[in-house]
Amino acid sequence: MAKKQKRQIEIFSAGCSNCKETIELVQSLACDSCDIKVHDMNARGVAAKARKYGVQRVPAIVIDGKLAACCANRGVDAEVLRSAGVGAQIA
């Protein structure tokens, strides 16, 4: 039986309280179809990866390789994350 595909959710964090709140929000919205990875901006190579996605500030969330709209111009927004598929099962 083939393994179900998962939505790849990457969170870029600097460890601040706002970043921690964002991680908790994403985790509370996530479902079995979500694979969450948290990247520490202080770790080697993470800043370069963030730049490739267009991350200009943290916290930032990338969903399936695309910077979430809420992270491009304003703060993290649960409704924008839901509309991008966070928490929605993949059939």
C-alpha positions as CSV (number, residue, x, y, z in Angstrom):
1,M,0.0,0.0,0.0
2,A,1.4,3.4,-1.0
3,K,2.1,5.9,1.6
4,K,-0.3,8.9,1.6
5,Q,1.2,12.2,0.4
6,K,1.5,14.8,3.1
7,R,1.3,18.6,3.0
8,Q,4.8,19.9,3.8
9,I,4.7,22.8,6.3
10,E,7.9,24.5,7.2
11,I,8.1,27.1,10.0
12,F,11.0,29.4,10.2
13,S,11.6,30.6,13.8
14,A,14.1,32.6,15.7
15,G,12.9,31.2,19.1
16,C,11.1,34.4,20.1
17,S,7.7,34.3,21.9
18,N,5.9,35.3,18.7
19,C,7.6,32.4,16.9
20,K,6.6,30.0,19.6
21,E,3.0,31.2,19.4
22,T,3.0,30.6,15.7
23,I,4.4,27.1,16.1
24,E,1.7,26.3,18.6
25,L,-1.0,27.8,16.2
26,V,0.2,25.7,13.3
27,Q,0.3,22.6,15.4
28,S,-3.2,23.2,16.7
29,L,-4.5,23.6,13.1
30,A,-2.6,20.6,11.7
31,C,-4.1,17.3,10.8
32,D,-2.7,13.8,9.8
33,S,-2.0,15.1,6.3
34,C,0.4,17.8,7.6
35,D,4.1,17.2,8.0
36,I,5.5,20.0,10.1
37,K,9.2,21.0,10.3
38,V,10.5,23.8,12.4
39,H,13.6,25.5,11.2
40,D,15.8,27.5,13.7
41,M,17.1,30.6,11.9
42,N,20.2,30.4,14.1
43,A,21.2,27.0,12.7
44,R,23.7,26.7,9.8
45,G,22.2,26.9,6.4
46,V,18.7,27.8,7.5
47,A,18.9,31.5,6.6
48,A,19.9,30.6,3.0
49,K,16.9,28.2,2.7
50,A,14.6,30.9,4.1
51,R,15.9,33.3,1.5
52,K,15.1,30.8,-1.3
53,Y,11.4,30.9,-0.2
54,G,11.4,34.7,0.0
55,V,11.3,34.8,3.8
56,Q,12.1,38.3,5.0
57,R,11.0,38.1,8.6
58,V,10.1,35.5,11.2
59,P,8.0,33.7,12.1
60,A,7.3,32.6,8.5
61,I,5.4,29.6,7.2
62,V,6.1,27.8,3.9
63,I,3.4,25.4,2.7
64,D,4.4,22.9,0.0
65,G,7.3,25.1,-1.1
66,K,5.4,28.4,-1.1
67,L,5.6,31.2,1.4
68,A,2.1,31.5,3.0
69,A,0.3,34.7,2.0
70,C,0.0,35.8,5.6
71,C,3.7,35.7,6.0
72,A,4.6,37.7,2.9
73,N,3.1,41.1,4.0
74,R,1.6,40.8,7.5
75,G,1.5,38.6,10.6
76,V,0.4,35.0,10.7
77,D,-3.3,34.5,10.3
78,A,-5.1,31.2,11.0
79,E,-7.8,31.8,8.3
80,V,-5.1,32.3,5.6
81,L,-3.3,29.1,6.8
82,R,-6.6,27.2,6.6
83,S,-7.3,28.5,3.1
84,A,-3.8,27.3,2.1
85,G,-4.7,23.8,3.3
86,V,-3.3,23.6,6.8
87,G,-5.5,21.2,8.7
88,A,-7.3,19.8,5.6
89,Q,-7.0,16.1,5.0
90,I,-5.4,15.0,1.7
91,A,-7.6,12.4,0.0
